[in-house]
Amino acid sequence: MNTMANETVGFVGVGLMGHGMAKNIVEKGYPLTVIAHRNRKPIEDLVSRGATEAKSLEELAAASTIVFLCLTSSREVEAVVNSMKPKLASGSVVVDCSTGDPTVTARLADELKAQGVHFADAPLSRTPKEAWEGTLDAMVGADDAIFARIRPVIDTWAGKIVHIGGIADGHRMKLLNNFIALGMGALFAEALALSRKVGISVDRFDSVIRGGRMDSGFYQTFMGYVLEGNREAHRFTLSNAYKDLKYLESMANAATIATPLASAAKNSYAMAVAGGGGGPEDYVPHLADFIAKLNGLDRK
């Protein structure tokens, strides 16, 4: 197994979160290989900071002892892993930072283990701002030795790192984390619609919640759109929220757990996505508009 001193890092998925993460990896001294998808701007920025651009996933895999993935869903993760497999060397590590389906995570780990490749899941919490600053939260599923090996690289972009347990436990915890956050988003949207229906303005609603026990960082970014009109206050898409809650529901079904609140939250996001909120710039706080419209209210 390589020591941390001679690791070479690959990064697939330099989007909203991945760009900042990759920037911190290369700026803090690790040789970094990246690959373009649609938007070349992050790639050009990272190359200007010292990264190398690979022309294919196979080339990136061959150049890397640790490969980080930051993709939309388990479907994309599986496709990327399958493309890299022929060139992943025995002893290398694939670290999935996406929010994934734990059953897919466990299966991919077993498939890679057969060729001597390690797998870990290290999903994220917080926003692109913290990704750029290197202060994300990471919840890691990995065996102890692999966690010790990948932690110094994760340290380049995370301010809080928790080793949750074994493979797929990071993804299980991430779904629970997102259930709480997205559930709050659904509550905020519904409470705001009801507030307006009974004659309490958004400003007055906020004056009670802000600074009180119900305040939180998530509330503040949500209200950054609702109150201030900043469409990019919380850049996590409605479609990703819907996807994550579908994964949570699947995990609950497998565990034979009744989750009426999770299902209700999922349906709020499903309604928004089905109602036209499935675009790349339709973010979670915009749920307030869809709930308002459902109740006969104009957008705030």
C-alpha positions as CSV (number, residue, x, y, z in Angstrom):
1,M,0.0,0.0,0.0
2,N,1.3,3.5,-0.8
3,T,2.1,5.9,1.9
4,M,0.4,9.2,2.0
5,A,3.6,10.9,0.9
6,N,3.4,9.5,-2.6
7,E,-0.3,9.4,-3.3
8,T,-1.5,10.8,-6.6
9,V,-5.1,12.0,-6.7
10,G,-7.7,11.9,-9.4
11,F,-11.0,13.8,-9.2
12,V,-14.1,13.2,-11.3
13,G,-17.0,15.7,-11.0
14,V,-15.6,19.2,-10.6
15,G,-19.0,20.8,-10.5
16,L,-20.6,23.1,-7.8
17,M,-18.9,21.2,-4.9
18,G,-16.1,19.3,-6.6
19,H,-14.4,22.4,-8.1
20,G,-13.6,23.8,-4.7
21,M,-12.7,20.4,-3.3
22,A,-10.3,19.8,-6.1
23,K,-8.8,23.3,-5.8
24,N,-7.9,22.6,-2.2
25,I,-6.4,19.2,-3.0
26,V,-4.0,20.6,-5.6
27,E,-3.2,23.8,-3.7
28,K,-2.2,21.8,-0.6
29,G,0.4,19.8,-2.5
30,Y,-1.1,16.7,-3.9
31,P,-0.5,15.8,-7.6
32,L,-4.0,16.1,-9.1
33,T,-5.5,14.7,-12.3
34,V,-9.0,16.0,-13.4
35,I,-11.3,15.4,-16.3
36,A,-13.8,17.6,-18.1
37,H,-17.5,16.9,-18.5
38,R,-19.6,19.7,-20.0
39,N,-18.2,22.9,-18.4
40,R,-14.5,23.5,-19.1
41,K,-14.1,26.6,-16.8
42,P,-13.4,24.6,-13.7
43,I,-10.9,22.4,-15.5
44,E,-9.1,25.4,-16.9
45,D,-9.0,26.9,-13.4
46,L,-7.6,23.8,-11.9
47,V,-5.0,23.3,-14.6
48,S,-3.9,26.9,-14.0
49,R,-3.3,25.9,-10.3
50,G,-1.2,22.9,-11.2
51,A,-3.6,20.0,-12.0
52,T,-3.3,17.8,-15.1
53,E,-6.2,17.2,-17.4
54,A,-6.9,13.6,-18.4
55,K,-8.4,12.9,-21.8
56,S,-10.3,9.8,-20.6
57,L,-11.5,8.1,-17.3
58,E,-9.1,5.3,-18.1
59,E,-6.2,7.7,-18.2
60,L,-7.3,9.4,-15.0
61,A,-7.5,6.0,-13.2
62,A,-4.1,4.9,-14.4
63,A,-2.5,8.1,-13.1
64,S,-4.1,8.0,-9.6
65,T,-3.7,6.0,-6.4
66,I,-6.8,7.7,-4.9
67,V,-9.7,8.7,-7.0
68,F,-12.4,11.0,-5.6
69,L,-15.9,11.0,-7.2
70,C,-18.4,13.9,-6.7
71,L,-21.3,13.1,-9.0
72,T,-25.0,13.5,-9.2
73,S,-26.2,10.0,-8.2
74,S,-25.3,6.3,-7.9
75,R,-26.1,5.8,-11.5
76,E,-23.3,8.2,-12.6
77,V,-21.0,6.7,-10.0
78,E,-21.5,3.2,-11.3
79,A,-20.9,4.3,-14.9
80,V,-17.7,6.1,-14.0
81,V,-16.4,3.2,-11.9
82,N,-17.1,0.7,-14.7
83,S,-15.2,2.9,-17.1
84,M,-12.2,3.2,-14.8
85,K,-12.0,-0.5,-13.7
86,P,-9.6,-1.7,-16.4
87,K,-7.0,0.8,-15.3
88,L,-7.5,0.9,-11.6
89,A,-4.3,-0.6,-10.0
90,S,-4.5,-3.1,-7.2
91,G,-4.1,-1.2,-4.0
92,S,-5.7,2.0,-5.2
93,V,-8.8,3.6,-3.6
94,V,-12.0,5.0,-5.0
95,V,-13.7,7.5,-2.7
96,D,-17.3,8.3,-3.5
97,C,-18.2,11.8,-2.2
98,S,-21.6,11.8,-3.9
99,T,-24.9,11.2,-2.0
100,G,-25.4,7.6,-3.1
101,D,-27.7,4.6,-2.7
102,P,-26.0,2.5,0.1
103,T,-26.9,-0.8,-1.7
104,V,-25.1,0.4,-4.8
105,T,-22.1,1.5,-2.7
106,A,-21.8,-1.9,-1.1
107,R,-22.1,-3.7,-4.4
108,L,-19.4,-1.5,-6.1
109,A,-17.1,-2.1,-3.1
110,D,-17.4,-5.8,-3.5
111,E,-16.8,-5.7,-7.3
112,L,-13.7,-3.6,-6.8
113,K,-12.4,-5.7,-4.0
114,A,-12.2,-8.6,-6.4
115,Q,-9.5,-6.8,-8.3
116,G,-7.7,-5.5,-5.2
117,V,-9.1,-2.0,-5.3
118,H,-10.4,-0.4,-2.1
119,F,-13.6,1.6,-1.8
120,A,-14.8,4.3,0.6
121,D,-17.8,6.6,0.8
122,A,-17.2,10.1,2.0
123,P,-20.4,12.2,1.3
124,L,-20.5,15.9,2.2
125,S,-22.4,18.5,4.1
126,R,-22.5,22.3,3.7
127,T,-22.4,24.3,0.5
128,P,-20.1,25.3,-2.4
129,K,-18.8,28.2,-0.4
130,E,-17.4,25.9,2.3
131,A,-16.1,23.6,-0.5
132,W,-14.0,26.5,-1.8
133,E,-12.9,27.5,1.7
134,G,-11.9,23.9,2.5
135,T,-14.4,23.7,5.5
136,L,-16.9,21.1,4.4
137,D,-18.2,18.3,6.7
138,A,-17.4,14.7,5.6
139,M,-18.9,11.5,6.9
140,V,-16.8,8.6,6.0
141,G,-17.6,4.9,5.5
142,A,-14.4,2.9,5.3
143,D,-12.4,0.3,7.2
144,D,-9.8,1.7,9.6
145,A,-6.8,1.4,7.5
146,I,-8.3,3.0,4.4
147,F,-9.8,5.8,6.5
148,A,-6.3,6.5,7.9
149,R,-4.9,6.6,4.4
150,I,-7.5,8.9,2.8
151,R,-8.0,11.2,5.8
152,P,-5.0,13.5,5.0
153,V,-6.4,14.2,1.5
154,I,-10.0,14.7,2.9
155,D,-8.4,17.2,5.4
156,T,-7.5,19.4,2.5
157,W,-11.2,20.2,1.8
158,A,-13.0,19.4,5.1
159,G,-13.2,21.1,8.4
160,K,-15.1,18.3,10.2
161,I,-14.5,14.6,9.4
162,V,-16.4,11.9,11.1
163,H,-15.5,8.2,10.6
164,I,-19.1,6.8,10.7
165,G,-18.3,3.1,10.3
166,G,-17.7,0.6,7.5
167,I,-18.3,0.8,3.8
168,A,-21.7,2.4,2.9
169,D,-22.2,3.8,6.4
170,G,-21.2,7.2,5.2
171,H,-23.9,7.1,2.6
172,R,-26.5,5.9,5.2
173,M,-25.6,8.8,7.5
174,K,-25.7,11.3,4.6
175,L,-29.3,10.2,3.8
176,L,-30.3,10.7,7.4
177,N,-28.6,14.1,7.4
178,N,-30.3,15.2,4.2
179,F,-33.7,13.9,5.5
180,I,-33.4,16.3,8.4
181,A,-32.3,19.2,6.3
182,L,-34.7,18.7,3.4
183,G,-37.5,17.9,5.9
184,M,-36.9,21.4,7.4
185,G,-37.0,22.9,3.9
186,A,-40.4,21.3,3.4
187,L,-41.6,22.6,6.8
188,F,-40.3,26.1,6.1
189,A,-42.0,26.3,2.7
190,E,-45.4,25.1,4.2
191,A,-45.1,27.3,7.2
192,L,-44.4,30.3,5.1
193,A,-47.4,29.7,2.9
194,L,-49.7,29.3,5.9
195,S,-48.2,32.4,7.5
196,R,-49.1,34.5,4.4
197,K,-52.6,32.9,4.2
198,V,-53.4,34.1,7.7
199,G,-52.0,37.5,7.2
200,I,-48.5,37.3,8.7
201,S,-45.9,38.7,6.4
202,V,-42.6,36.9,5.5
203,D,-40.7,39.8,7.2
204,R,-42.6,39.4,10.5
205,F,-42.4,35.6,10.3
206,D,-38.6,35.9,9.9
207,S,-38.4,38.4,12.8
208,V,-39.6,35.7,15.2
209,I,-37.7,32.8,13.9
210,R,-34.3,34.5,13.2
211,G,-32.2,34.5,16.3
212,G,-34.5,32.1,18.2
213,R,-34.3,28.4,18.9
214,M,-35.7,27.5,15.4
215,D,-33.0,29.4,13.6
216,S,-30.2,27.6,11.9
217,G,-27.7,27.9,9.0
218,F,-30.1,26.0,6.8
219,Y,-32.9,28.4,7.7
220,Q,-30.8,31.4,6.9
221,T,-29.8,30.2,3.4
222,F,-33.4,29.2,2.8
223,M,-34.6,32.6,3.7
224,G,-31.7,34.2,1.7
225,Y,-33.9,33.4,-1.3
226,V,-37.4,33.8,0.2
227,L,-36.7,37.1,2.0
228,E,-33.8,38.6,0.0
229,G,-34.4,37.1,-3.4
230,N,-31.0,35.6,-3.8
231,R,-31.6,32.7,-6.1
232,E,-28.2,31.2,-5.3
233,A,-28.4,31.4,-1.5
234,H,-28.5,27.6,-1.2
235,R,-27.3,26.0,-4.4
236,F,-28.7,22.4,-4.0
237,T,-31.1,21.5,-6.6
238,L,-34.7,20.4,-6.1
239,S,-34.1,17.4,-8.3
240,N,-31.1,16.3,-6.2
241,A,-33.3,16.7,-3.1
242,Y,-36.0,14.5,-4.6
243,K,-33.3,11.9,-5.5
244,D,-31.9,11.9,-2.0
245,L,-35.3,11.4,-0.4
246,K,-36.1,8.5,-2.8
247,Y,-32.8,6.9,-1.7
248,L,-33.8,7.4,1.9
249,E,-37.2,5.9,1.3
250,S,-35.6,2.9,-0.3
251,M,-33.2,2.5,2.7
252,A,-36.3,2.7,5.0
253,N,-38.1,0.1,3.0
254,A,-35.2,-2.3,3.2
255,A,-35.0,-1.7,7.0
256,T,-38.8,-2.2,7.4
257,I,-39.2,1.2,9.0
258,A,-42.3,3.3,8.6
259,T,-41.4,6.8,7.5
260,P,-44.5,8.9,7.0
261,L,-42.6,12.2,7.5
262,A,-39.9,11.3,5.0
263,S,-42.5,10.3,2.5
264,A,-44.4,13.5,3.0
265,A,-41.2,15.5,2.5
266,K,-40.3,13.5,-0.6
267,N,-43.7,14.3,-2.1
268,S,-43.2,18.0,-1.6
269,Y,-40.0,17.9,-3.7
270,A,-41.6,15.5,-6.2
271,M,-44.4,18.0,-6.7
272,A,-41.9,20.9,-7.2
273,V,-39.9,18.9,-9.7
274,A,-43.0,17.7,-11.6
275,G,-44.3,21.3,-11.6
276,G,-41.3,22.6,-13.5
277,G,-38.6,22.8,-10.8
278,G,-36.3,20.1,-12.2
279,G,-33.7,22.4,-13.8
280,P,-30.0,22.9,-12.9
281,E,-30.8,26.3,-11.3
282,D,-33.9,25.3,-9.4
283,Y,-32.7,25.1,-5.9
284,V,-34.2,23.9,-2.6
285,P,-35.3,27.3,-1.2
286,H,-37.4,27.7,-4.4
287,L,-39.7,25.1,-3.0
288,A,-41.4,27.9,-1.2
289,D,-42.7,29.2,-4.5
290,F,-44.1,25.9,-5.5
291,I,-45.9,25.4,-2.1
292,A,-47.2,29.0,-2.3
293,K,-48.6,28.4,-5.9
294,L,-50.2,25.2,-4.7
295,N,-52.1,27.3,-2.2
296,G,-53.2,30.0,-4.5
297,L,-50.5,32.5,-3.5
298,D,-48.2,34.5,-5.8
299,R,-44.5,34.2,-5.5
300,K,-43.3,36.4,-2.6
